[in-house]
Amino acid sequence: MYSGLFELPWWGYVVVALVLTHITIASVTIYLHRHQAHRALELHPLPSHFFRLWLWLTTGMVTGEWAAIHRKHHAKCETAEDPHSPQTRGIRKVLFEGAELYRAEANNKETLERYGHGTPDDWIERHVYRRSVVGISLMLIINLVAFGPLGLTIWAVQMMWIPIWAAGVVNGLGHYIGYRNFDCSDASTNLVPWGILIGGEELHNNHHSFATSAKLSARWYEFDIGWMYIRMLELVGLAKAKKVIPLPKFGEAKHVPDFDTLQAIMTHRYDVMTRYMQSLKRICADEIEKLRVEQGGKFDARALRRWVLSGEERHLQAGQKQ
C-alpha cells in the first residue's frame, strides 16, 4: 500500500497538520485581514503572492470577497446588515454556521461592488484564484502524494481550520464573551491575551477599536504572534507597517483644553472613555458602600436603581414634550 513520499511517526503527521494550518492562519491575518481589508501594512510582492497562492490551495477563498465581507462587518457591525454578528443572528448560528454565512454574503453582488475596491483583479486572480475548487483539489492531491492516505486526514483538518477558528470562533465568540480594553461602540471582545492559535485575531476588541492598526496587542501582557511575523518581514524589507495602536501619555491636568489636548482626546477616545467609565464605577461602588455603612447595612441598592431609572424616564418625557 502506498504510504506517501514521507513516512512519519504518528506525532509527525500531527506536527505537519499544525504547521500547515498555522501558515494558513498567518496568511489570513497578515494578508487578507491587515493588508488587504484594512491597509494597515504594505507587503512586498513576494510574500503577498505566496499568501495568495497558499490561501487558494488551503481555503479556496477569494481575496476580494473576503475583504469586502470583512469591511461590511466593520461598517454595519452588530446591525441586521452585519454578515455575521452573534448579537443579531445568535451565537449558535455564527459559531456553527459561520462558513455558510460567509458563502451567503459572498453571493451578494452589492456587497462585493461596494466594499471590495482596491483588491487584486489581475489576470491570475480572474483566471486562476477565482476557481476555488481547483485550488483545494490540488492541495488534496499534493497531500496524498506526500503523505499517502493520511494526507486525506491532514487535508480535512486544513479545510475545517478557518471555518471553525475564524468564521466561527473569532466572528462568534469574539463578539460574545471575553474582556474589553476599549469601550468601542460594538460588542467586540478579546478572547485571551495571547494571540497565538488564531494568529493574534483573539485580540478582537483591540482590533475593532483601532481597525487600521497592524498590531493587535495593546497591553504589556498581550501577545500578537501575527505582529511578530510582520516585524520579521519588516527586518528583511518585505513589509512595512503603516499604523499601530497609539499609546496614550498622561500629563498634568489642564483647566482649559488646548488644541493638542482635544486632538489627543479624539485619538485616544476609546481609552479615555474606558478610563472614565472605570472611574465612575469605582466612585459609584464607594458611594453605595458608604450608604450601606450609614444605614447599618439596611441600604437597598435596588431602590436606588429604580429611583435613577424613574428619573431618566421623567427626563425623557420632558424632552419629548419640548
N, C-alpha and C positions, 0 to 999 in steps of 0.2 A: 504493500500500500504506500502510495506517495506521501511523504511526510514534509515536503517543502524543502526549500534551499537551506533553511536554517533550522536545525534541531536544537531545541532549548529545553531546560527543565521547566516544570510547571510554573515556577515563580518567574522564570524568564519571560514567558508569554504575558504574565500579569504586568511586568515592568514595561514590556513593549506596548501593551494597550494603554497604560497610564501615560507613557511618554508621548505616544501619538495623539491621544486625546488632549494632553496639555498643550501640545503645539497648536491644536485646533482652537482651544480656549484663548491662547495668546494671540492667534490670528484674528479672532473675533474682537477681543478687547482693544488691541492696538490698531489694527487696520480698519475693520468695519466701524467700530464704535468711536474711538478717539480721533482717528484720522479722517475717515470718510463722513460719518454722521455729524461730527461736531467741529471738525477742522482744528482740533486742539494741538496738532503737531503736523510737521511736514515729514514725509518719508521719501527716501531715495528710491528710484525705480526698482532697484534690486530687491530689497525686502518687500516693497509694495507688490511687485508681481509675484514673488514667492507666496505671499499671503493669499493673493487672488487664486493662484493655482491650487494651493493647499485646501482652501475653503471649497473650491469647485469639486475637488476629489472627495472631501470628507463630510461635506454638508449639502452640497448642491445649491447653496443659497446664492442669489444674485445680488451683487453689491448695491445696485440702485434700489432694489426692492427693500433690502434690509435698512438702508439709510433712510428711505422715505417713511417707512413704518415707524422707525425709532424717532424721527423728527416729529412726526404727528403725535406720537406718545407724549413728547415734551410739550408740544403746542396745546394739546387737548387733555392734559393729564387729569385723571380722576373724574372725567366727564363721560357722558354717554358716547362721545366720539372717540374716546381713548381706545385704541385697538386691543389693549389687554390690561385693563385696570381691575384688580380684585375688589376695589371699592364699589364698582358699578356692576361687575359681572359675577362677583362671588369668588372666594378664594379657591374653591374646588374646581371651578371652571378653568381658571388660569393655571392652577398648579398641575392639573391632569390633562388639560386640553390646550395648553399654550401653543403647541405646534399647529393645531387646527386653526386657532385664532390668527396666527401668523399667515397661514396659507389663504385664509379668507380675505384678509386685508391686502395681501399681495395681488389679489384679483381685482382690487378696487383701482380702476384706472385714474380716477380723480386724485387719489392719494399719491400715486406714483408721479403724476404730472405736476402736482403742486409742491410736493416735498422731496422729489428725487433729483433736483437740479444739482449740477456740479459733480455727478458721479461718473465713472468710466462709461464711455459709449463708443469705444473704438472697435475695430474690425474683430479682434479676438473676443471681445465682450459679446458682440452681437451674434457671432457665428459659432463660438465655442462655449464660453462660460454660461450662456443662457440655456444651454442644453444640460440641465441638471442631472437627468437620468444617466447620461453618458459619463459624467464625472464620477458619480458614486459607483457605477458599474465597473469603471476602470479601476477604482480603488479596491473593489471586491476581487477582481482578477489579480491585482498586484499582491493582495494579502494571501490568496490561495496559492499563488506561485511561491511566495516567500515562506509561508508557514503551514502549508497543507490544509487539511480540514479545519484545524484550529484557527486558520485565518478567517473563516466564516464567523467564528465567535468574536474575534477581535474586530472584524468589520461591523458586526451587530452592535457592539459596545460603542464604536465610533459614531454610528448612525443615531444612537439614543442619547449620546452625551449632551449635545447642545439643546435638543428639545427638553430634556429633563432639567439641566442645570441653568440654562439661560432663559429659555421660553417659560419654564415652569417655576424654578426656584427664585431667580432674580426678579422676573416680572411679577411673580405672585407674592412670595414671602417678603420680597424687598419693598412691598407696599402694604405690608400687613403686620409683621412682627419685627422686633429689633429695637435698637436705640437710635436716638437722633442727636446729632451735634448741632444742627441748624434748624431753626423754626421756619422752614420754607412753606409755601402755600399748599403743597401736595402732601400725601401720606407716606412719602418715601422714608425708608429706614436703612440703617446699617445692620446687616445680619450678624457679623462678627468683626472684631477689629483687625483680623489678619486675613487679608485678601490673597489667598494662595490657590485654593482649589478652583475658583472661578476667575482667576487672573486679576483680582482686585475689584471685580464687579460686586463683591459682597458689600462694599462701602457705598451703597446706593444713595443714601441721604446726602452724603458729601457730594456725589456726582450731580444730583438734582439741584442742589444749592449753587453749584458752580459748574455748569454743564460744559463750558468751554475749557476747563482745566485738563491738562494732560495727566495730571497727578490726582489720584482719587483719595489718598490718605490726607487727613487734616490735623490729626493729633499725634503727639510724640509716640504714643503706644500703638498707633495703627501702622499696618504694613501693606503696601500695594505692590505685588510682585510684577504687575504689568508696567508700573513706573520704573522698576528696577531694569526690566528689559529695554525700555525706552532709553534710559540713561546709558546702558551698554551700547545701544545703537548710536547714540549721540557721540560717545567716545571714539567711535571709528568713522564718524562722519556720515552715517546712514539715516539719521533722524535729527529733527530739531523741534523741541517743544516751544509752542507759541505762548501759552499761558499756563500758570499753575494757581492753585487756591491762594489768594492773598492772606498774609498773616497780619492780624491787627496789632498795632502798638499803642499802648495806653499811656498818656502823659498826664500832666496836671489838669484839673478841671478848669474849664473856661466858662465865665458867666455869660459872655456874649459870643456865640459861634461865628467864626470867620469862614471864608470860602473853603479853605483847606479842611476845616473840621467837617463842614457839610459834605464835602466830596468824600472824605474818609468814611462818614456815616453811611453814605449811599453805597460805597464799595463794599463795606463790611456790614450791610444792613441785617443779614441773617444772623451774624454773630452778635451784633448789638441787640437785636430783638430777643435772641435766645438768652443772653445775659440778663436783659431787663425782665423777662418772664421768670427766670430763676430767682432774681432778687425779690420780685413780687410774691412768689410762692413762699420764700423764706420769711418775709415780713408778715404775710398772712398767717402762716403757721405760728409765728411768735406771738402775734396778737391774740389768736384763738387760745393759745396756751395760757396767756395772761388772764383772759376772761374766765377760763376754767378755774384758775387758781383763786381769782377774786370771788367767784361764786361757789367756792367749796366743792368743785368737781361736778356741779349740777348744770353747767352750761350745756345747752343743746345746739350743736352746730347745724343741725337740720333746720331749726327755726331761723337761724341767721341766713341760711341759704335760701329759704322761702322768702324771707324779707328782701334779700338782694334781688331775687328774680322778680318779685312783685314790683319793686322799684323800677326795674328795667322795662316791665310791661307798661307802667304808667308813663315812663319817658317816651316809649314808642307811640303810645296812644296820643300823647300831647303833640308829638311831632307830626302825626298823621292829620290831626285837626288843623294844624297850622298850614 
